[in-house]
Amino acid sequence: MKELGLALGGGGLKGLAHIGVMQVLEANAIPIAMISGTSAGSLVAALYASGMSASLMEAVALNLKPSDYLDYNVAGLLKALAGFLVPGLEVKLDGIIKGDKLEDMVYRLTGGQSLRDARIPLSIVSCDIDTGREVIFTNCRLNTDQDTVVINDALLSEAVRASCSIPATFVPLDYQGMQMVDGGVRSIVPVKALQQMGAEYILAINLGQETYQEPVQGIPQIISRTLNILTYETSSTDQAILADLAVYPGVNGVKLDDLSKTKDIIRAGRRAMQDKMPELKAGLRERRSISRIPKAEVI
């Protein structure tokens, strides 16, 4: 069979659907040869690459509390308010969530592993908001263009923190002189990273196919909805050209602190992947292409 490359897309708490997808792959004894992730997908990809099974991920998710990963930037918000009230006082507000708790949580769950400790080839996508360049945290030697920064020496928790920094929501991660924000700005479903890694068969998990049912209210919701609409357009062409199969769990929008739907979201991922299993198995059995990109060397 062809080796499977799994691309896990971003989407906030909708990313819990990735756990259900991976549970179905495990139940059908389909090994994941390499994995890539953006934003919420980077978290699941990092956990899997560190050695955590999908069933254990579900157990962890079911015991999560918003306070485990959300640390509101209260000091920054108060300073920003003072800036509005005091003439001449310039105060910048880079985000309403600091992101330190998320990074600490991933550090604990991965046992402090680095990219080099990952069990399988791994790529996590972020973006340097200052230059607009794509940043890929990976344990592979990638042949990329000049607009892409490749980082091979970082903790998994740092890579996830960088990839999950939703603009205007999370404070960007200051890393090696770059301001890292959500990888969805460049590649919300990271199929191109898998192609650069030399994946034989690319399975894309796209969390963006949803029907918006609730009207937005206020600046934060307007920004969030706008980013959702725009970022999923960034990967549509790459996905259409590079992905062999795309799965859409079809989960509607979930707030970052709404864990009440955890079971339902994971179940949606299982259903969506189960529906596509015949097509996936048939595709993996097809004859290998002799023109594919050689598999990237793992560092």
N, C-alpha and C positions, 0 to 999 in steps of 0.2 A: 504494500500500500504506500501511497505518497505520504510524506511527512506533513503533519498538520501545523500550520501557523495560525495562531488565534489573536485577533485584533479586538481589544476591548475598548469600546468608545466611552466618552464622557457623558455625564448627565446627572450629577448630584446623587441623591439617594436612589434614583432610578438604577444606579450602578449595582445595586443589590441583585438585580436580575442576572448579572454575570455569574453569580454563585449558582443559580438554578441551571444556567447553561452548562456550566462545568460539571455539575452533578450528573447531568444526562450523559456527557462525554465519558465521565468516569464509569457510570453504570453500563455503558456500551463498550467499555475497554478500548476506547480510542485515545491513544496517547497524544499529548500536546508536545510537539517537538520544539517549538519556540513560541514566545508570547510577547505582545506589545500592549501598551495601555496608555490612555490619556485620561487625565483628571480622575474621576471615580474608577475608571477602568485601570488606571495605574496602581491604585490601591489593591485591587483584586489581583492584578498581575504580579505585583511585588510579593504579596502573601503567598501566592501559588509558587512563585520562583524560589521563595525561601523554604519551601517544603510543606506548607500547610494545605491540607486536603479541602475540597469544597464542602464536605460535611462539617468539618471543624469550623470553616468560615461561617457557615450558617449558625452554628452554636454561638460563636462570638457575636455575630450580628444581632441575634435574639436577646443578648444580654447587654447590648449597648445602651448608653444613655446620652442624650445630647451634650451633657457636661463632660463626657469623655473626649469629645473632639471639637467642641465649639468654645472658644474663649473670646468673648466680645471685647473689642478695643475701647473700653470705657474711658480710659485716660485720653485717648485720641479724640473720642467724640466730645468730651468736655472741653478739650483745648480748641477743637473746631468751633464749638459753640461760643467760646470766649472770643475767638477771632471774629465772629459775626457781631458780637456785642461791643467790642473794644475797637474804636477807630485806629487804623494804622497797625494793628497787630496781625501779622501774617502767620497763619497756621495751616499746614497741609494735613489732609486726612487721606491716607492711602488705602484704607479699607476698614470695614466695621468688625472684622474677625481677624485676630492676630495670626492664627495658624500654628502656634506653638504646641497646643494640645494635640492637634492632629499629628504633627511630626513626632511627638513623644509617644503617642499611641502606636504608630506604625513601628517606631523603634522597638517598643516592647514586644509587639506581636511578631516581629521578624527576628527577635533576638539580637538586635544591633548589627545585622548582616550588612555587608556592602554589596555593590554590584558584582564584584569578583567572587562573592560567595554564592551567587545564584545558581540553582541546580540546573537550569536550562538557559539557552540564549534568551535575553530579555532586553527590551527597549522601552523606555518611558519618555514621553514627549512633553516638552514645555516650550515656553517662548520668552525670549528676552524682550520685554516691552520697550526698552530704550531704542533698540535697533530694529525690532520686528523680526529678528532671525529665529528660526526654529532651533531648539536645543534638544538633543537626544541623549539621555542618560542610558548607557548600554554597556554590557560586558562583551561586546563584539567589536571587531574591526570593520567599520562600515566605510563603503565608498560613497560619499555624499557630495553634494555641490557646495560651492563656497558660501552659500547663504545659510548653511546648517552648521551648528556648533555641536561637536561630539564630545561627551564627557564620559570617561571610563573609570574615574576614581571618585566615588561618592558613596555615601550610605544609601540604602534603599529608602530610608525614611526621608532623607533630603530630596531624593528624586521625586517621591510621592508628594511631598510638601510643595515642591516647585510646580508639579503638574496640576495640582488641585487648587492653585491660587486664582480663583475666579476673579477677574477684574472688577473693581469697585465693591467687591464683597470681602475678599481676603487681602490682607496686606501682602504685597509682593515679597518673595524671598530674595534677599540680597545674597547672591552667591557668586564668588569670584568676579566681583565688579559688575555683575549683571543683575537686573531686576526681573526675576522669574515670575511669570504669570501662567495661568491655565493653558495647557497645551492645545486646548480646543480652539484657541485663537488661530493656530496654524493647521492642526490636523485632529479634528474631533473624533474621527475613527482612524486609528493609526495603521492603515494598510500599507502605506508607502514605506514605513519603517520595516515592516515584515518583508516587503519586496527587496529592500536593501540588505536584509539579513539572509536572503536566499531561500525563502519559504517556497516549498513545492506546491502547496495548496493553502490558500488564504481564506479563512473563515472570519467574516466581519460581523461583530455584534453592534448594531446601531440602535441607540436608545432614543433617537430623535423623531421617530415616526409616531406622532401623537396628535390628537385633536384638542386644541385649546378650548376648554369649556367654560373657564371662569374669566371674567374681565379683569384686567390689571388695574391697580389703584396705587398711586404714589410713585415717587421716583425710583426706589429700589426695585419694585416689581416691574416697572416699565423697562428699566435697564436689564433686568434678568431675562424678561421675555424677548427683548431685542437681541441680546447676545445669543439666546437659544436659537432664534430664527436664523441669524447670520452665520453662526459657527457651523451649523450642520450643512450649510451650503459649501463651506470650505473643503469638505471631504467628499462631496458627491461625485465629482469627476474621478478622483483617485479610486474611490470605491467601485465605480462602474467599470473602470478599466482593469484594476488590479485584483479585486476580490473575486474568488471563484464562487463564493456563496455568501449571501448576507442574511442575517437573522434579525428581525425586528420584534423585540418583546412587547412593544406597544403599550408601555406603561405611561400613564398621564403624569403631569407635573406633580412633584412632591416637595414640600418645604424641607430645608436642610435639617430641621429639628423634629420632623414628623416621623417617628419610628414606629408608629402604630400600624403602618402598612407593610412592615418588613416581610412578614410571611407571604402576603399577597404578591409582593414584587418578586420575591424569589420564585414563587410558584409560577408567575408569568414567564420568567426566564426558562423554567423547565418546560412549560407547555410549548413555547415558541421553538425551542431546540428540538423537542421530541417530534414536532410536526415536520421538521426539516431533516430528520435523521436518514430517511431513505435516500434523499438527494445527496446528503453528505457522504454516506457510505459508497454510493455509486461513483461520486466524484473522486474519492480517495482510491478507488480501485482502477481508475482509468490509467492508461499508459502514461508514463512520465514524459515530459517534454525535454528534448535534448537542448533547447535554446534557453533554458531558465538561467537566472543569475546564480553563480556558484554560491554555496553556503558560506556565510561569513565565519571567519575564525573567531572562536571564543577566547578571550584574553585570560 
